[in-house]
């Protein structure tokens, strides 16, 4: 297990957070949508593959890079991963897969329909 609460199993390949998943950046509590991966030669916080960071859509055509350890996964009041353009069935599938990889403290609850308002997010205990 990593210090950030993610489970680590060297026998299993890394499971990335799918594109379209809403996340919250831990450093500034700003919500964003996973928009892909960017491979980097050298950077601070990397994903478990040691080569990439997530590309985050933070709105207005602005992108930001972040390692997996810097992100919290946003779920709705029913505990399903927030993926604005995906079906309920796919969200259920992604939620189950991510819960096999991440501890519960890596998920935060969005309580209302305005995800850009930090007051609408319930943060996990430290």
Secondary structure as GFF3:
##gff-version 3
##sequence-region A 1 126
A	DSSP	beta_strand	22	25	.	.	.	ID=ss1
A	DSSP	beta_strand	31	39	.	.	.	ID=ss2
A	DSSP	beta_strand	52	57	.	.	.	ID=ss3
A	DSSP	beta_strand	63	66	.	.	.	ID=ss4
A	DSSP	three_ten_helix	68	70	.	.	.	ID=ss5
A	DSSP	beta_strand	71	75	.	.	.	ID=ss6
A	DSSP	alpha_helix	88	101	.	.	.	ID=ss7
A	DSSP	three_ten_helix	104	106	.	.	.	ID=ss8
A	DSSP	beta_strand	107	110	.	.	.	ID=ss9
A	DSSP	three_ten_helix	118	120	.	.	.	ID=ss10
A	DSSP	beta_strand	121	122	.	.	.	ID=ss11
###
